[in-house]
Amino acid sequence: MVRKMLKYGVRVLMVVAVLAMVHGCGVKYSFTGGSIPKDMKTYTVLYFENIAPMVYTTLSQDFTEGLKERIRTQSSLSQVNSDGDAIFEGVITNYSITPASVQAGGLDQAANSRLTITVKVKYTNRLDETGESNFEESFTQFEEFAGSDVTSYEATLNQNIIKKLTEDIYNKAFANW
């Protein structure tokens, strides 16, 4: 029993020591996977225009709001309309539906289809004088669905893909993954 308590006490001390070291560093860590520079306080997400050949009418608004929400809920940063310490801007470059698998029997119909969204993002950390943390990169995610008629699935598929895309973008900007 004493050995268990001692083992537990050592673990607690190690956690406290690590937290004390992290607290003293110039980076804020969160348990959501992000590491945000200590002096970063605000972020701006500009409207992501949809320039893809195929357009889903609310995708630009849904994606822009989804990215704002991801940063708001996963960090302590405050959202501002312009000139944030971190700025996210870009365009939606691809929105496509393609067959993922074909039905057996030669019917040339998709058994499963894939909805893919690609977003080109420019991230600027205005506090990084070297510009090393800035990036301009495309992010792509997809969801598969049964059949080839997307209409009954489209809104849900878009939400799921937006969640994946915003997670990838957040991680790239703040966790450097």
Secondary structure, 3 states (H helix, E strand, C coil): CHHHHHHHHHHHHHHHHHHHHHHHCCEEECCCCCEEECCCCEEEECCCEECCCCCCCCHHHHHHHHHHHHHHHHCCCEECCCCCCEEEEEEEEEEEEEEEEECCCCCCCEEEEEEEEEEEEEEEECCCCCCCCCEEEEEEEEEEEECCCCCCCHHHHHHHHHHHHHHHHHHHHHHCC
